Amino acid sequence: MPVRLVLWVLLVLPCALVAQQPLNLGFELASVADSTAPWGWTPGWQVMAGAAPSRALLDAGVVAEGSRSLRLTGPNDSAAPFQLQLPGRLVQGQEVRLRLHARQDPGTTALVTLEAWGNRVVPAADSAAIGGADTGWVTASLRIVVPADSTIHSLMLQLGARGPGAAWFDGLELELDGRPLTALPGPPPLTAEARRWLATHATTLRHLAPHPDSADLAPFLEATREATLIGLGESTHGTAEFITLKHRLLAALAAGGGLRVLLLEANAADVAPFEAYLQGGPGTARDAVARLYPIMQVEEVAALADGLRAHNRAHPGAAVHAVGFDVQDQAGPAGLLRRELTEHDARWLPRLDALTAEYAAAPSFFTPGVAPERRLRWAVQADTLERELAARLPRWGRTAAAAAERAQAAARAYRQAAWVNATGSSALRDTLMAENVVRLVDALPPGSRAALWAHDAHVSHGGDPLRSLNGGAQMGATLRRHLGARYRAYAFLTARGTYRAMAGGVFRSVALFPAPAASHEAALDALARTRGTVALFLPLAGVPTGELEAPRPLRSIGYMAMDFGFEPWVSLPLDFDGVFFIPVSRAATGWR
């Protein structure tokens, strides 16, 4: 996601700024996900197109200055470089200079590029290729003048190696209009008046886990009393306290708030075993979550499954059901279609094979390494599949009406996965997820409600390209337009601790970057420490105009570990109706 920061005005007032994100230009910091790799640098975008990533290593034996350099080797000449992406609005209308030290093995070339990126255009670029007989350290200088163009979204620094050996890089220096830049700036701290508003409106939670006493949840329950759909987010997927607190909120909503459906950020077919367990099916809670995304296969989600199962056993007339609404699965829907057709329309199986054979057999729903033309063909075939199947379903008859409905839903899910794969668009994914949620919410029985469990970036509803998560292309924005105030969204934030995420090819506990002083989390953390509490709830209705509405850094991490995670600047009351804040958190407990 391109980083969008509103910084130009702040840059002319450096005395008011708070340092936010270190740039690690000397490679002295190691990544939290891999202690041999540089903090804050990532493999280049070419990896998404199927290129192998360069192999990066922090090297303490070959340095130009400091204690470490970056050593890169490529498995081939087309290896993706390592890159640092900075917000474009930081540099619009400015001269950018980059100086660095580089060296290379014989027969290898060290590559450096400095580029300004717009939407599918590169309006300013410079590059250097360092090679030849001299294999010692040399100094390279690059310079670009970035147009004063608001569509420029990123400044890209890319380092690479071409050839059979290694290239080293060290001591990068970056200047904007002659001013050194070693860390990204953040906005000024909140004023005393803004802090007083937070202190006045925040309430303390006495319990995180489900508890008979729900008095401390009264502000939340009152704020959502008229809501048909309640979005419960998370700034990381793998935080134990977020899951446990959501378990408590769901229990309270089920007990007296008319909650009947839990919508999970997961594929519909994968939620089916979870739903069966909630309704008293066989197996264990671990079995129930074994088909969910690996990031959700944790003890805290298993405890939620047991809790909802117990509620359903005790309240059979008010059972809570679970449904998945994500679109990241092609094999499951194709398999379900095959089962339904085998029973009700076996003569159409050859046509199913003709339209799905290639994509259904792909190892993942997302295949960026496959040629775009082929991915587009799969998507067009998925359109044809859905259309032709819809024409056949009336022949199945009334006795197979439920099977026809399942088949139609499977064809739709297959088509959605194919188009997200064809476009690689996160905005399309959110749009399609919103369509699925709207369809499910519109089918709710009168008087019942649903809860939506997904990342903060999905449940948020601001829809503003400069002040919202995901550049405003959010599932929640579509839901807010459809449901109005009947949709309420709540962020789950933390300041420090650990979380569970994919790091080095496995899911494990990873350290959070402590909330920067300029972030929303830091402001809430100061309040929590003053009160000596383990959790806060802050409703955001009636936030005064001005600084509390202004965008500030907000943590946003998916299933992959991130060194920083505060790249988005977000207007909190624009995106959310309230915030649950836990000062110190820990990683969810996995068993794999």
GULOLO-160239 format. One record per residue (C-alpha): residue number from 1; chain; x, y, z. Coordinates in Angstrom, 3 decimals, padded with zeros to 6 digits. Example, Ala and Ser with C-alpha at 12.3 -4.5 7.8 and 13.67 -1.06 7.14 Angstrom:
<nodes>
num, chaine, xx, yy, zz
1, A, 012.300, -004.500, 007.800
2, A, 013.670, -001.060, 007.140
</nodes>
This chain:
<nodes>
num, chaine, xx, yy, zz
1, A, 000.000, 000.000, 000.000
2, A, 001.505, 003.365, -000.907
3, A, 002.295, 005.452, 002.151
4, A, 000.304, 008.660, 002.195
5, A, 001.465, 011.293, 004.648
6, A, 000.505, 014.921, 004.948
7, A, 003.942, 016.369, 005.738
8, A, 004.855, 019.382, 003.629
9, A, 003.574, 021.993, 006.074
10, A, 005.219, 020.180, 008.964
11, A, 008.573, 020.107, 007.226
12, A, 008.825, 023.893, 007.340
13, A, 008.384, 023.746, 011.114
14, A, 011.081, 021.260, 012.170
15, A, 011.106, 022.469, 015.762
16, A, 007.534, 021.188, 016.165
17, A, 008.179, 017.704, 014.833
18, A, 008.702, 014.472, 016.707
19, A, 011.082, 011.863, 015.261
20, A, 009.071, 008.863, 014.178
21, A, 010.650, 006.243, 011.927
22, A, 014.408, 005.618, 011.782
23, A, 015.599, 005.011, 008.224
24, A, 018.495, 002.673, 009.036
25, A, 020.636, 004.175, 006.269
26, A, 023.802, 002.724, 007.815
27, A, 022.359, -000.797, 008.273
28, A, 023.152, -000.839, 011.986
29, A, 019.662, -002.130, 012.919
30, A, 018.588, -005.737, 012.312
31, A, 015.072, -006.769, 011.285
32, A, 012.810, -008.192, 013.978
33, A, 011.847, -010.990, 011.582
34, A, 015.408, -011.941, 010.607
35, A, 018.440, -010.856, 012.624
36, A, 020.648, -011.196, 009.530
37, A, 018.569, -008.737, 007.444
38, A, 018.330, -004.930, 007.653
39, A, 015.573, -003.276, 009.673
40, A, 013.035, -001.385, 007.584
41, A, 014.249, -002.616, 004.179
42, A, 012.221, -005.111, 002.151
43, A, 012.581, -007.172, -001.028
44, A, 011.594, -005.171, -004.088
45, A, 008.182, -005.191, -005.726
46, A, 009.531, -007.500, -008.442
47, A, 009.043, -010.423, -006.028
48, A, 005.282, -009.964, -006.550
49, A, 005.864, -010.502, -010.261
50, A, 007.692, -013.769, -009.661
51, A, 011.317, -012.617, -009.440
52, A, 013.494, -014.291, -006.817
53, A, 014.495, -011.927, -003.990
54, A, 018.087, -010.908, -003.504
55, A, 019.744, -012.582, -000.534
56, A, 020.457, -009.910, 002.084
57, A, 022.951, -010.235, 004.915
58, A, 024.149, -007.746, 007.497
59, A, 027.930, -008.094, 007.234
60, A, 030.163, -007.148, 010.171
61, A, 033.335, -008.222, 008.361
62, A, 033.197, -005.862, 005.385
63, A, 032.300, -002.272, 006.329
64, A, 032.957, 001.235, 005.085
65, A, 031.825, 002.836, 008.340
66, A, 030.020, 001.806, 011.511
67, A, 029.804, -001.839, 012.512
68, A, 027.809, -003.405, 009.650
69, A, 027.137, -003.129, 005.931
70, A, 024.475, -004.680, 003.692
71, A, 025.663, -007.598, 001.546
72, A, 023.456, -008.595, -001.394
73, A, 023.698, -011.567, -003.717
74, A, 021.237, -012.522, -006.417
75, A, 020.357, -016.075, -007.443
76, A, 020.206, -014.703, -011.011
77, A, 020.506, -011.437, -012.947
78, A, 016.774, -010.753, -012.561
79, A, 016.771, -010.988, -008.751
80, A, 014.593, -008.365, -007.060
81, A, 016.583, -005.650, -005.288
82, A, 016.227, -004.585, -001.675
83, A, 014.304, -001.363, -001.224
84, A, 013.345, 001.400, 001.178
85, A, 010.036, 003.124, 000.422
86, A, 009.414, 006.636, 001.757
87, A, 006.224, 008.715, 001.498
88, A, 006.001, 010.706, -001.698
89, A, 004.564, 013.813, -000.087
90, A, 007.761, 014.103, 001.868
91, A, 009.658, 014.926, -001.324
92, A, 007.198, 016.532, -003.744
93, A, 008.735, 019.660, -005.263
94, A, 012.159, 019.029, -003.717
95, A, 015.649, 018.036, -004.757
96, A, 016.668, 014.655, -003.363
97, A, 020.315, 013.632, -003.097
98, A, 021.638, 010.209, -002.138
99, A, 025.273, 009.411, -001.359
100, A, 026.557, 005.965, -000.415
101, A, 029.544, 003.650, -000.330
102, A, 029.503, 000.483, -002.447
103, A, 031.837, -002.316, -003.505
104, A, 031.514, -005.603, -005.350
105, A, 033.145, -008.920, -006.105
106, A, 034.945, -009.372, -009.444
107, A, 032.438, -009.867, -012.248
108, A, 029.577, -008.458, -010.191
109, A, 027.906, -005.035, -010.436
110, A, 026.449, -003.103, -007.514
111, A, 023.214, -001.392, -008.582
112, A, 021.590, 001.681, -007.025
113, A, 018.399, 003.480, -008.100
114, A, 016.647, 006.544, -006.688
115, A, 013.150, 007.057, -008.065
116, A, 009.968, 009.050, -007.472
117, A, 006.894, 006.934, -008.153
118, A, 003.475, 008.080, -009.293
119, A, 000.581, 005.940, -010.473
120, A, 002.336, 003.669, -013.021
121, A, 004.815, 006.432, -013.860
122, A, 008.341, 007.315, -012.703
123, A, 008.615, 011.106, -013.145
124, A, 012.140, 011.375, -011.699
125, A, 014.930, 008.803, -011.543
126, A, 018.683, 008.363, -011.268
127, A, 020.796, 005.234, -011.062
128, A, 024.354, 004.013, -010.698
129, A, 026.054, 000.746, -011.707
130, A, 029.320, 000.137, -009.877
131, A, 031.637, -002.539, -011.225
132, A, 034.909, -003.097, -013.026
133, A, 038.381, -004.015, -011.869
134, A, 038.335, -001.890, -008.691
135, A, 036.686, -004.023, -005.999
136, A, 037.286, -001.652, -003.079
137, A, 034.836, 000.812, -001.576
138, A, 033.782, 003.671, -003.870
139, A, 031.408, 006.575, -003.287
140, A, 028.382, 007.099, -005.513
141, A, 026.067, 010.110, -005.678
142, A, 022.550, 010.248, -007.127
143, A, 020.255, 013.236, -007.573
144, A, 016.659, 013.759, -008.668
145, A, 014.350, 016.756, -008.702
146, A, 010.857, 015.590, -007.798
147, A, 007.995, 017.450, -009.496
148, A, 005.519, 019.294, -007.284
149, A, 002.881, 016.700, -008.162
150, A, 000.398, 015.429, -005.577
151, A, 000.062, 012.076, -007.397
152, A, 003.661, 011.110, -006.516
153, A, 003.117, 008.591, -003.743
154, A, 006.589, 007.176, -002.998
155, A, 010.321, 007.795, -003.020
156, A, 012.100, 004.510, -003.699
157, A, 015.699, 003.623, -002.818
158, A, 016.693, 000.301, -004.387
159, A, 019.936, -001.647, -004.000
160, A, 020.846, -004.743, -005.988
161, A, 023.590, -007.040, -007.235
162, A, 024.015, -008.396, -010.767
163, A, 026.478, -011.174, -011.417
164, A, 027.869, -014.293, -009.742
165, A, 029.245, -012.619, -006.598
166, A, 028.186, -010.167, -003.905
167, A, 027.791, -006.390, -003.642
168, A, 028.076, -004.376, -000.429
169, A, 026.436, -001.068, 000.529
170, A, 027.096, 001.170, 003.523
171, A, 026.825, 004.699, 004.922
172, A, 023.859, 005.994, 002.929
173, A, 023.132, 009.704, 003.303
174, A, 019.866, 011.251, 002.168
175, A, 019.165, 014.985, 001.744
176, A, 015.985, 016.886, 000.911
177, A, 016.754, 020.357, -000.496
178, A, 020.075, 020.195, 001.343
179, A, 018.618, 019.083, 004.683
180, A, 019.874, 015.716, 006.035
181, A, 017.133, 013.139, 006.601
182, A, 017.863, 010.248, 008.994
183, A, 014.344, 009.630, 010.344
184, A, 010.835, 010.377, 009.161
185, A, 009.176, 013.174, 011.133
186, A, 005.835, 012.899, 012.876
187, A, 003.266, 015.514, 013.862
188, A, 003.572, 017.673, 017.002
189, A, 002.506, 016.160, 020.341
190, A, -001.093, 016.638, 021.427
191, A, -001.869, 019.790, 023.342
192, A, -003.034, 019.746, 026.962
193, A, -006.588, 020.501, 025.790
194, A, -006.650, 017.458, 023.512
195, A, -005.240, 015.245, 026.247
196, A, -007.956, 016.468, 028.626
197, A, -010.650, 015.466, 026.119
198, A, -009.199, 011.960, 025.918
199, A, -009.000, 011.689, 029.702
200, A, -012.591, 012.853, 030.118
201, A, -014.098, 010.458, 027.591
202, A, -012.013, 007.277, 028.038
203, A, -013.288, 004.598, 030.387
204, A, -011.386, 001.815, 032.110
205, A, -012.038, -001.878, 031.478
206, A, -011.805, -004.083, 034.544
207, A, -011.648, -007.392, 032.677
208, A, -010.293, -008.595, 029.337
209, A, -011.656, -012.153, 029.407
210, A, -015.380, -013.008, 029.511
211, A, -016.788, -012.097, 032.921
212, A, -020.268, -012.117, 034.523
213, A, -019.917, -008.446, 035.437
214, A, -020.275, -006.379, 032.267
215, A, -020.781, -002.991, 033.916
216, A, -017.518, -001.674, 032.486
217, A, -018.766, -002.529, 028.981
218, A, -021.805, -000.262, 029.365
219, A, -020.357, 002.588, 027.233
220, A, -019.633, 000.177, 024.379
221, A, -022.970, -001.609, 024.641
222, A, -024.813, 001.711, 024.676
223, A, -022.836, 003.047, 021.696
224, A, -023.738, -000.038, 019.652
225, A, -027.337, -000.394, 020.832
226, A, -028.804, 000.665, 017.467
227, A, -026.153, -001.020, 015.313
228, A, -027.056, -003.930, 013.050
229, A, -023.399, -004.697, 012.265
230, A, -020.498, -004.140, 014.682
231, A, -016.966, -004.223, 013.286
232, A, -014.298, -005.462, 015.693
233, A, -010.863, -004.772, 014.268
234, A, -007.264, -005.459, 015.216
235, A, -004.071, -003.596, 014.412
236, A, -002.280, -006.962, 014.311
237, A, -003.883, -010.346, 013.690
238, A, -001.718, -012.142, 016.229
239, A, -002.306, -010.280, 019.520
240, A, -003.657, -012.446, 022.343
241, A, -005.433, -009.668, 024.237
242, A, -007.309, -008.503, 021.139
243, A, -008.771, -011.987, 020.651
244, A, -009.584, -012.414, 024.326
245, A, -011.291, -009.028, 024.575
246, A, -013.279, -009.656, 021.412
247, A, -014.369, -012.958, 022.959
248, A, -015.686, -010.986, 025.931
249, A, -017.495, -008.442, 023.723
250, A, -019.088, -011.193, 021.641
251, A, -020.228, -013.001, 024.785
252, A, -021.850, -009.815, 026.083
253, A, -023.544, -009.115, 022.744
254, A, -024.791, -012.706, 022.520
255, A, -026.117, -012.660, 026.076
256, A, -028.264, -009.579, 025.747
257, A, -027.566, -007.789, 022.504
258, A, -029.221, -009.916, 019.853
259, A, -025.978, -011.180, 018.286
260, A, -026.774, -014.056, 015.955
261, A, -023.954, -014.119, 013.385
262, A, -020.178, -013.788, 013.638
263, A, -018.636, -012.833, 010.292
264, A, -014.992, -013.889, 010.105
265, A, -012.215, -012.623, 007.834
266, A, -011.781, -016.110, 006.395
267, A, -013.008, -018.089, 003.424
268, A, -016.542, -019.460, 003.676
269, A, -015.535, -023.092, 003.146
270, A, -012.836, -022.828, 005.818
271, A, -015.296, -021.482, 008.406
272, A, -017.689, -024.420, 007.903
273, A, -015.934, -026.713, 010.478
274, A, -015.849, -023.814, 012.963
275, A, -019.578, -023.256, 012.467
276, A, -020.318, -026.966, 012.828
277, A, -018.453, -027.037, 016.142
278, A, -020.354, -024.010, 017.450
279, A, -023.615, -025.842, 016.738
280, A, -022.526, -028.917, 018.734
281, A, -020.676, -030.892, 016.095
282, A, -017.988, -033.468, 016.915
283, A, -014.293, -032.864, 017.485
284, A, -012.338, -030.379, 019.555
285, A, -011.952, -026.620, 019.496
286, A, -008.549, -027.065, 017.859
287, A, -010.211, -029.111, 015.144
288, A, -012.724, -026.293, 014.700
289, A, -010.068, -023.683, 013.927
290, A, -007.736, -025.957, 011.955
291, A, -009.148, -024.769, 008.593
292, A, -009.003, -021.057, 009.421
293, A, -006.023, -018.983, 008.316
294, A, -002.862, -020.113, 010.164
295, A, -002.676, -016.775, 011.994
296, A, -006.018, -017.684, 013.647
297, A, -004.980, -021.177, 014.667
298, A, -004.249, -020.163, 018.255
299, A, -005.468, -021.106, 021.718
300, A, -007.347, -017.830, 022.148
301, A, -009.520, -018.485, 019.073
302, A, -010.054, -022.064, 020.247
303, A, -011.254, -020.660, 023.583
304, A, -013.683, -018.439, 021.691
305, A, -015.029, -021.487, 019.864
306, A, -015.603, -023.265, 023.187
307, A, -017.278, -020.183, 024.648
308, A, -019.708, -019.724, 021.763
309, A, -020.439, -023.466, 021.692
310, A, -021.345, -023.308, 025.392
311, A, -023.571, -020.291, 024.787
312, A, -025.373, -022.080, 021.952
313, A, -025.907, -025.172, 024.086
314, A, -027.433, -023.051, 026.837
315, A, -029.471, -020.841, 024.476
316, A, -030.604, -022.998, 021.529
317, A, -033.134, -020.376, 020.498
318, A, -030.498, -017.644, 020.347
319, A, -027.527, -019.483, 018.861
320, A, -024.618, -017.600, 017.330
321, A, -023.555, -018.778, 013.863
322, A, -020.195, -018.216, 012.131
323, A, -019.782, -017.371, 008.435
324, A, -016.705, -016.508, 006.379
325, A, -016.751, -013.618, 003.910
326, A, -013.204, -013.447, 002.488
327, A, -012.406, -014.101, -001.181
328, A, -008.958, -015.712, -000.998
329, A, -009.831, -019.248, -002.027
330, A, -010.402, -020.873, -005.380
331, A, -009.869, -024.561, -004.605
332, A, -012.558, -024.775, -001.900
333, A, -015.361, -023.309, -004.038
334, A, -014.312, -025.424, -007.031
335, A, -014.414, -028.555, -004.858
336, A, -017.839, -027.668, -003.460
337, A, -019.145, -027.104, -006.998
338, A, -017.856, -030.484, -008.054
339, A, -019.618, -032.208, -005.144
340, A, -022.955, -030.505, -005.867
341, A, -022.741, -031.167, -009.589
342, A, -021.829, -034.822, -009.045
343, A, -025.088, -035.256, -007.146
344, A, -027.433, -032.986, -009.083
345, A, -026.034, -032.261, -012.549
346, A, -023.254, -034.711, -013.379
347, A, -023.558, -034.164, -017.124
348, A, -022.180, -030.633, -016.653
349, A, -018.953, -031.798, -014.949
350, A, -016.891, -031.716, -018.187
351, A, -017.862, -028.071, -018.642
352, A, -016.845, -027.345, -015.041
353, A, -013.461, -028.930, -015.754
354, A, -013.010, -026.925, -018.923
355, A, -013.628, -023.656, -017.081
356, A, -011.752, -024.339, -013.831
357, A, -009.057, -026.973, -014.391
358, A, -006.027, -024.652, -014.452
359, A, -006.880, -022.127, -011.757
360, A, -008.551, -024.604, -009.387
361, A, -005.332, -026.651, -009.365
362, A, -003.084, -023.676, -008.567
363, A, -001.284, -024.035, -005.210
364, A, -002.661, -020.677, -004.016
365, A, -005.504, -018.391, -004.986
366, A, -002.923, -015.638, -005.647
367, A, -000.488, -016.420, -008.465
368, A, 001.554, -013.275, -009.225
369, A, 004.205, -015.366, -010.967
370, A, 001.710, -016.442, -013.639
371, A, 001.526, -014.308, -016.783
372, A, -001.136, -011.555, -016.555
373, A, -002.843, -012.778, -019.728
374, A, -003.313, -016.224, -018.244
375, A, -004.665, -014.862, -014.961
376, A, -007.119, -012.687, -016.897
377, A, -008.254, -015.724, -018.884
378, A, -008.971, -017.551, -015.626
379, A, -011.074, -014.609, -014.410
380, A, -013.064, -014.457, -017.645
381, A, -013.641, -018.215, -017.390
382, A, -014.914, -017.686, -013.848
383, A, -017.414, -015.130, -015.156
384, A, -018.570, -017.649, -017.753
385, A, -018.842, -020.363, -015.108
386, A, -021.079, -018.262, -012.865
387, A, -023.287, -017.139, -015.750
388, A, -023.752, -020.587, -017.319
389, A, -024.331, -022.266, -013.957
390, A, -027.029, -019.716, -013.071
391, A, -028.855, -020.667, -016.285
392, A, -028.805, -024.382, -015.312
393, A, -029.788, -024.124, -011.655
394, A, -033.565, -023.736, -012.240
395, A, -033.523, -027.246, -013.741
396, A, -032.450, -028.724, -010.408
397, A, -035.970, -028.419, -009.014
398, A, -037.396, -027.423, -005.666
399, A, -036.033, -030.434, -003.824
400, A, -032.492, -029.322, -004.659
401, A, -033.045, -025.627, -003.895
402, A, -030.565, -025.609, -001.005
403, A, -027.928, -027.365, -003.132
404, A, -028.492, -024.862, -005.936
405, A, -027.988, -021.996, -003.508
406, A, -024.723, -023.549, -002.298
407, A, -023.552, -024.042, -005.870
408, A, -024.369, -020.460, -006.799
409, A, -022.456, -019.165, -003.751
410, A, -019.476, -021.355, -004.642
411, A, -019.404, -020.068, -008.212
412, A, -019.519, -016.506, -006.936
413, A, -016.659, -017.154, -004.506
414, A, -014.590, -018.753, -007.276
415, A, -015.182, -015.747, -009.523
416, A, -014.223, -013.306, -006.762
417, A, -010.937, -015.100, -006.083
418, A, -010.129, -015.207, -009.793
419, A, -010.608, -011.470, -010.253
420, A, -008.576, -010.506, -007.188
421, A, -005.850, -012.779, -008.526
422, A, -006.095, -011.248, -011.999
423, A, -005.868, -007.652, -010.768
424, A, -003.743, -008.019, -007.633
425, A, -005.920, -005.265, -006.172
426, A, -006.403, -004.966, -002.416
427, A, -009.151, -002.408, -003.124
428, A, -011.067, -004.981, -005.186
429, A, -010.687, -007.531, -002.411
430, A, -012.251, -005.086, 000.075
431, A, -015.051, -004.248, -002.342
432, A, -015.898, -007.915, -002.865
433, A, -015.706, -008.701, 000.851
434, A, -018.110, -005.817, 001.467
435, A, -020.522, -007.265, -001.111
436, A, -020.451, -010.593, 000.727
437, A, -021.023, -008.960, 004.107
438, A, -023.909, -006.835, 002.796
439, A, -025.551, -009.933, 001.360
440, A, -025.270, -011.714, 004.718
441, A, -026.426, -008.752, 006.804
442, A, -029.417, -008.079, 004.551
443, A, -030.505, -011.694, 005.148
444, A, -030.480, -011.382, 008.950
445, A, -033.773, -012.152, 010.704
446, A, -035.555, -009.051, 012.046
447, A, -034.154, -007.860, 015.346
448, A, -030.896, -009.813, 015.077
449, A, -027.393, -008.441, 014.669
450, A, -023.981, -009.467, 013.362
451, A, -020.403, -008.854, 014.466
452, A, -017.606, -008.470, 011.932
453, A, -014.130, -009.775, 012.857
454, A, -011.345, -008.452, 010.618
455, A, -008.258, -006.260, 010.543
456, A, -008.589, -002.574, 011.433
457, A, -007.803, -001.726, 007.797
458, A, -010.901, -003.651, 006.669
459, A, -013.454, -002.640, 009.322
460, A, -012.498, 001.077, 009.256
461, A, -015.016, 003.218, 007.392
462, A, -013.501, 006.611, 006.612
463, A, -013.074, 006.166, 002.867
464, A, -010.653, 009.086, 002.597
465, A, -007.624, 008.501, 000.313
466, A, -005.345, 010.675, 002.484
467, A, -006.691, 010.192, 006.014
468, A, -007.902, 006.584, 006.103
469, A, -006.372, 003.127, 006.302
470, A, -005.832, 001.311, 003.001
471, A, -005.955, 004.606, 001.136
472, A, -009.691, 004.814, 001.778
473, A, -010.415, 001.635, -000.215
474, A, -011.909, -000.113, 002.787
475, A, -014.561, -002.752, 003.171
476, A, -015.958, -000.698, 006.035
477, A, -016.417, 002.391, 003.860
478, A, -018.751, 000.413, 001.595
479, A, -020.589, -000.970, 004.624
480, A, -021.014, 002.524, 006.070
481, A, -022.469, 003.781, 002.798
482, A, -024.913, 000.857, 002.736
483, A, -025.885, 000.747, 006.409
484, A, -025.214, 004.279, 007.599
485, A, -025.028, 004.535, 011.392
486, A, -026.257, 000.950, 011.680
487, A, -022.623, -000.017, 011.028
488, A, -020.176, 000.780, 013.832
489, A, -016.437, 000.039, 013.708
490, A, -013.945, -000.281, 016.574
491, A, -010.150, -000.337, 016.426
492, A, -008.025, -002.505, 018.732
493, A, -004.661, -000.896, 019.516
494, A, -001.611, -001.555, 021.662
495, A, 001.576, 000.365, 022.409
496, A, 004.215, -002.315, 022.951
497, A, 004.830, -005.987, 023.626
498, A, 004.819, -008.925, 021.208
499, A, 002.530, -010.381, 018.555
500, A, 002.329, -013.534, 016.468
501, A, 003.172, -013.230, 012.780
502, A, 004.931, -014.922, 009.880
503, A, 008.672, -014.341, 010.256
504, A, 011.374, -016.338, 008.501
505, A, 008.790, -018.677, 006.976
506, A, 007.148, -019.661, 010.283
507, A, 004.594, -018.148, 012.639
508, A, 006.217, -017.032, 015.885
509, A, 006.304, -014.316, 018.526
510, A, 007.750, -011.014, 017.271
511, A, 008.532, -007.804, 019.158
512, A, 006.363, -004.776, 018.439
513, A, 008.031, -001.483, 017.596
514, A, 007.151, 000.738, 020.592
515, A, 004.535, 003.352, 019.735
516, A, 006.287, 006.501, 018.438
517, A, 005.633, 009.678, 020.406
518, A, 003.609, 011.137, 017.523
519, A, 001.237, 008.158, 017.206
520, A, -002.337, 007.668, 018.360
521, A, -001.126, 004.755, 020.484
522, A, 001.369, 006.928, 022.365
523, A, -001.364, 009.395, 023.363
524, A, -003.549, 006.567, 024.666
525, A, -000.579, 004.941, 026.378
526, A, 000.145, 008.095, 028.362
527, A, -003.473, 008.118, 029.532
528, A, -003.437, 004.429, 030.460
529, A, -000.254, 004.817, 032.502
530, A, -001.761, 007.732, 034.398
531, A, -004.758, 005.604, 035.323
532, A, -002.737, 002.463, 035.977
533, A, -005.122, 000.371, 033.907
534, A, -004.727, -002.663, 031.675
535, A, -007.244, -001.522, 029.054
536, A, -009.210, 001.522, 027.933
537, A, -012.301, 002.100, 025.846
538, A, -012.547, 005.437, 024.052
539, A, -015.754, 006.294, 022.174
540, A, -015.041, 008.772, 019.405
541, A, -018.442, 010.384, 019.009
542, A, -018.259, 014.131, 019.422
543, A, -014.511, 014.492, 018.958
544, A, -013.837, 018.255, 018.687
545, A, -012.610, 019.502, 015.347
546, A, -008.907, 020.197, 015.080
547, A, -005.955, 018.183, 016.231
548, A, -007.849, 015.098, 017.451
549, A, -009.298, 014.723, 013.948
550, A, -005.948, 015.232, 012.241
551, A, -004.103, 012.223, 010.786
552, A, -001.499, 010.594, 013.026
553, A, 000.574, 007.426, 012.711
554, A, -001.418, 004.293, 013.490
555, A, -000.083, 000.735, 013.707
556, A, -001.258, -001.572, 010.930
557, A, 000.322, -005.042, 010.583
558, A, -001.114, -008.047, 008.750
559, A, 000.005, -011.657, 008.971
560, A, 003.628, -010.817, 008.049
561, A, 005.982, -009.418, 010.701
562, A, 006.923, -005.780, 010.197
563, A, 009.835, -003.827, 011.589
564, A, 007.882, -000.589, 011.996
565, A, 004.193, -000.820, 011.086
566, A, 003.241, 002.836, 011.626
567, A, 003.446, 003.891, 007.979
568, A, -000.252, 004.894, 007.657
569, A, -001.368, 008.269, 008.968
570, A, -005.028, 008.028, 009.940
571, A, -007.785, 010.267, 011.258
572, A, -009.017, 008.073, 014.092
573, A, -012.584, 009.481, 014.446
574, A, -013.017, 009.405, 010.661
575, A, -012.209, 005.688, 010.448
576, A, -013.641, 004.394, 013.737
577, A, -016.486, 004.928, 016.180
578, A, -014.314, 003.948, 019.098
579, A, -011.051, 002.387, 020.227
580, A, -010.099, -000.410, 022.596
581, A, -006.555, 000.158, 023.831
582, A, -004.291, -002.290, 025.672
583, A, -000.947, -000.770, 026.755
584, A, 001.113, -003.974, 026.783
585, A, 000.190, -007.052, 024.766
586, A, 001.605, -010.479, 024.003
587, A, 001.638, -012.861, 021.089
588, A, -001.307, -015.207, 020.649
589, A, -000.512, -018.803, 021.598
590, A, -000.124, -021.086, 018.597
591, A, 000.429, -024.821, 018.563
592, A, 002.164, -025.053, 015.169
</nodes>
